[in-house]
């Protein structure tokens, strides 16, 4: 954990999580999504595929494409919560990113894949490329400090 002298509006020093912490959060979220998909498949296991197939498809796609962007706007994902990190606006780390920033961040993270994370170790604010694109920053939750 590296402490940086940058101050948020509340005058607390911002602490940027390492790549390992961000990866832990990502893995928790991936496990959660897979568990939800498994539960959904079990719920629909005994249903007529013709009648329920489209509903199952909508639920699966919604879970994948809505979970992270919506959670970022509302506060944090399950992985972020457990690890104790938050995604915030770079100009005001007390503010959450908006829904447009959240979706652009999500899509760019998917399109760039692991390449996006290579900048985390080189950047002093430990920002990935997808953070730079939408002017966001990942910080430790100031309420935990």
Phi, psi and omega in degrees: 000130183243128179264134181245150183287349179302138181247141173278180180299332182273012177064014174271142177295140177275138179241123184263129180289153178285168177301323180298316179296319178295321178294319177302315179299316179299317181294321176298315179296319179296318177298317179299315180295316179297319178297318178295318178297321177297314179298319177298318180295325177290322178297324183260010185298322185259020181259159177291122184299324180294320183282320188254354183302316181291325178294316178299317179299316178297317180296317180295313180295318179299316180301315182291315186267355181248327186308296185293309181300318181292318179298322179298321180289322182279342180158291180191163175280172177300316179298317177299318182297312182295317181283337178088031179243159180220149173260126184224170177288138182295323183284335177214090185296357175272350182257140175285158174285156180273176186296322178295313177301319183297315179290320177297318179298315181297311181295317180293327177295320179292314182294321182275337179059219183292340178303323182299328184280347181297334181283344183302317183285336182269336184274136183293335176262011177054042180268136173277168180302319181294335173288319180296323181300321184251012181057049176245167178216145176259127181230161170290146180300116182298338180288341179273351186262000000 
